[in-house]
Amino acid sequence: MTNVNIQNLKVLEALIFASAEPVPRRILEEKMPDGVDLEPLLGELKSHYADRGVNLVQRGKGWAFRTDPVIAQALTIERTVNRKLSRAAVETLAICAYHQPVTRAEIEEIRGVGLSKGPMDVLFVAGWIRP
């Protein structure tokens, strides 16, 4: 560590770390003790975190900790979300399965209600019906 006040460095680190959004310089100056020069403290924090999993970066007029771009891909999580079909989509699918081939007008007549675009689109995207 260089010639910076360790207590001030810890306060600055905690202020930035605890915020979900980049912390504007104005806020940092307000929260730090009077007379503290932010430049050496920010420089010290930036160099301290340069080779770590998170980096101190400036975003617009604020400062924030962000994941190192080199390892960001390793933290990406993809999840498949299973959603239930709506009642209209289930009814439409049942009609298509039983009466195939069937037109939209025939589906509406069998269901007794107008068919919005939504249920058909969900079934098209899922690959369960086709034009």
Phi, psi and omega in degrees: 000146179273195184278060175243152179290117183300320180298315178295323178297318179295320179296314180299314179300315180295320179299315182287318183296323185281351183264137177282337181247159174303136183268119179297148180305322180302317179294318179300317180296322179293322185277336181280155176302153181302140175081006181278130177273118185286329186306308180295326179292315179296320178298317179296314178297318181298316180289325179297321183265004185299322183253028182245181181289337174238149179236149173274121183229154176263126179240108184065237180259012182238171180241141182207156171270131179227153178299138177300127182303334181295326182254002184303321182297326180292340182264356181289129180240125176248130180236142174269126181256120178272123179244143176283146175287147175292164179300320179297320180292320178296316179297317180297316179298318179297318179295316180298319181293322184277323187251017186297145349287150184218148179261166178301318180299321179292322178298315180298320180294316180294315181287334180083008177220159176292145182259118177286170183289333186305303183300321179294318180297318179299317181289324176297312182298320179289345180081018182272338173225162176215156181296000000 
